[in-house]
Amino acid sequence: MKVGAVVITLGNRPSELQDLLDSVAKQHGPAIEVAVVGNGSPLPPLADGLRTAELPENLGIPGGRNVGVELFGPGGSDVDVVMFLDDDGVLPCQDTGELVREAFEADPRLGVISFRIADPDTGVTQRRHVPRLRASDPLRSSRVTTFLGGACAIRTRVFQQVGPLPAEFFYAHEETDLAWRALDAGWKIDYRSDLLLHHPATSPSRHAVYHRMVARNRVWLARRNLPWPLVPAYVAVWFGITVARRPSRGALRAWLGGFREGWVTPCGERRPMRWRTVWRLTRLGRPPII
């Protein structure tokens, strides 16, 4: 089973990027092919043998990762599995690649594996990095309904069957969009606590576009993927959760602007999931209204 790794970078973390690439090169087993995408920026000097692309503009996280997948051929056809790794992360264990191969070989319906992310200094896994509602124990592996975009492995047949990440999202919730389409097609998603990526603990709100795009993409996610009766329920629940969190006035203003944008702008192709998938998500502990 051939494994590739896609890394996108803005060119502002060359030393961290090199540390990540070194950790990929040290993985046991067959060498992992690597594709590095400069997302609107030139790439720093890199070792020979990498597949690279320098994009003239920043296409966002999903758009950049889609370009990386295509560096492995149409739909990633040169490899069987693609790992997405954040450019400031590191694989601390040298058996991660082998464990990924073993997992996909053991279960032909396994489509996505979400890794555990931990701060390299404290060892703490932030609650938001456990892709399920019951997130108090990050060391418990489980079947889940979404995954972590910067620390995961995806079977390339998933892309070939359900399509790429939604490039129009630019940032936020693109993983859940792909996850829902994959689940609707019959694939499984696992969270594996033993597959570890070291990554500094951060807050997503550090990004200037965070509040607007989180709100817009929540609405787009529902409009694209949910049966119509669930669309207002999903959006209403997240509206209530956001208000209950008592964001600052500026954050709430940006969030409301994104919420409106999500309703009045095109969201891309609508492919509502089947009701049997709704029930499957519910049995997995995450009904698609939250």
N, C-alpha and C positions, 0 to 999 in steps of 0.2 A: 504494500500500500504506500503510494507516494504522498508525502506531506509537503505542503508549501506554507510559507508565512508571508503575510502582507503587513507592511508597516507604512503608515503615512506620516509625514512630518512637515512642519512649517519652516524647518531649517533653523529653528532657534534653540535646539538642544543637541548639538552635534556630539558632545561627549556622552550624554545619556543614550543617544541613538547607537553609538558604537558599543556601549556596554550591553545593550539589548542584543545587537547583532552577534557579539561575542558569545553571549549566553545561548543563542540559537545554534551557533556553530559547534558548541561543546556538547550538544545533545547526542546521546548514545544512539546506535543504530544507523541506518542509511542517512546520508546527509539530507537536511531539510532545504529545499529550494527557497530562496528569499527574493521577494519583490519589494522595492522601496519606491514610494511615490512622493515627490516634492509637490505638495499641494499648494500651488501658487508661489513656490519659492524654489531657488536652485538647491541642489543637493550638495552636501559637503563631500569631500573626497571619500570614496568607499572602496572596499576591496574588489578585485576582479571577480567575475562570475555571478554577480547579482543582476537581477532583472530590474531595470530602473525606468522611471518616467518623471519628467519635470513638467508640471502643468502650468500654463501661462496665468491661470487664475485659480483661486481657492474654490474648489467644488464642494466644500463641506466634507464632513466625515463620511457619510454614505457614498457620496460621489467619488471621493478619493479612493475609498476601499474598493468600489466597483472597478475603477481603473486598475487597481492592483490585481484583482482577480483576473481581469482580461490579459494581464501580462503573462499569465499561465495558459494562454490560449482561450478560445471562445468558451465562456462559462467556466473557466478554470480547468479545461479538459486535459491539460498536461499533468495534473495532479489529481489525487483522489480526495484529499482533504486540504482545506485552507485554514490556517490559524490567523486570526487578527490579533495583533499585539500593539499596545500603545508604545509610542517611541520613547517614553520615559519609564518604561517598565523593564524588568529583568526576570528571566526564568532561573530561579535559584537552584532548581534540581535538574540533574542531567538526564533523568529518565522520563521527562514529560513527553517528549516526542514518541517514545516507545509506548507509553501508557495510552496516548491518543490513538496510535495505530491499533493496539490491542482492543480498545473499546469499540472502535468502528468495525473491526473484523469480527468481533464477537456478536454484534447485533446489527444485522443488515438494515433495520428500520431506524437505527439511531441516526438522526440528522444533524444535531448540534450538541456540543459540549460546552458548558459555561465553566470557566475556571474560577478558583477562589482568588481574590485579590487581598493582599495584606500589606500593611505598611512595613517597610524593611527595618525600621528602627524599633517599633513597638510590637510588631506582630499582630496588630489589631486589624480586623476586617470590619469596615464600616457597614452599618446595617443596610444602606442603599446598595451595597455590592453583593447582597444575597438575593437572588432573583425569585423570591417568593414572599408571601405575606408573613409566614411564620419564620422570621429571620433572626431570632434570638441566638440560635446555635449555628454559626457559620461552618462548624466542623462536621455538620451532618449533611451528607450527600443525599440528593433526592431527584425525582423527576419534577420538572418545572415547566412553566409556560412561556418563559422569555429567557434572555441571556444577556451577558455583559459584552458589549461590542468590542472593547479593547482587550479582552482576555477570553478568547473562545476558539473553538475549532468547528468548522462547518464542512460537511460532506459536499463536494462540488455538485453532486447530482441534485442536491436541493436547489441550487441556483438554476440548474438546467431545467428543473421541473416547474418551479414557482416564480422564477425571475430574480433579479438582483435586489439589493437594498434600495429603498426609495430615495433616489438622489435629491428629489425636490424637498425632502425634509431638512436637508443641510446639517442639522444638529438636533438631537433629542428624539427618542422613541422610534428611531428607524429599526432598532433590533426587534421591538415588539411587533412592528408591521411585518417583518420577515418571519418572525416566530409564528404569528397567527396563520400566515399563509402556509408555512411548513406543516403546522399541526393539522390544518384543514386538509392537506394532501396526505396525511397519515404518518408523518414523521414524528419521532420522539425527540425530546430535549432533556438532557441531564445536567444537573449541577454537580460537579465533582470537587469536593473539598481537598482531595489529594493532589489535584493539578493546580499548582500555585504560581501566581505572578506577583512579584514584589513591585509595589507602586506606591509612591508617597501619598499619604492621606491628603485629600483636597476637598474643596466644596465646589459643586457644579455651578453655583451662582457666581463664581469668579468670572465666568464668561459674560460679556456685556449683553449678548443676545439671549441669555438663558431664559428669562421670564417670558419674553414674547414668543420664542420658538417652542418652549414647553407647552404653552397654552394653545398656540396655533396647531401644533402637531398632535396634541390630544384630540382636537376636533377632527383633523384630517384622518387620524387613525380610526376613529369611529365611523366617519363617513365612508372610508374606503373598505372597511372590513366587517362591520357588524350588520346583522339584519336590522332593518329600519326600526322595529319596536325597541331595540336596545340602544340605539344611537342617543336619544335624549336621556335615557337612564344613565349611561356611561358618562356623558358630558355633565349632567347635573350632579352626579356623585363627586366628580373631580372639582367642579365649581365649589361645592360645599366644603370639600377638604381644603382647598386653597384658601378660602375665606377663614376657615377655622384655624389655620396656621398663622393668621394675623401678620401677613407680610407688611413691609414698610409701604408708605404711600406711593413712593416711586415704583417699587416692585409691583404693587397691585395695579397701578396705572399701565405699566408695560404688559402685565399679564392680561388685563382686560382688552388691551389693544390687540394682542395676539389671539385672544379668544374670538373677537369679532372677525379678525382676518381669516381664522379657520373656517368660518361660515360663509364668507363672501368671496373667497378665492378658490380656484380649481384645486382639487386635492389629488388629481391623478385618477387612474382607472379604478372604478369601484368593482370589487369582487367579494361580495358578502360571504362570510363563512356559513357552512351548513349548520342547522340546529343541532345535529349530532356532535359537531365540534364545540358548540356552546356547552353542551352537556359534558363533553370530555374535559374542557377547561374547568368546569365547575367541580367535577370529580377530582381533578388535580389540585383543588383548593383555591382556584383563582377564577371565579365566574367573571365573564367579560363585561362587568359593569364597574369594576374597580381595578 
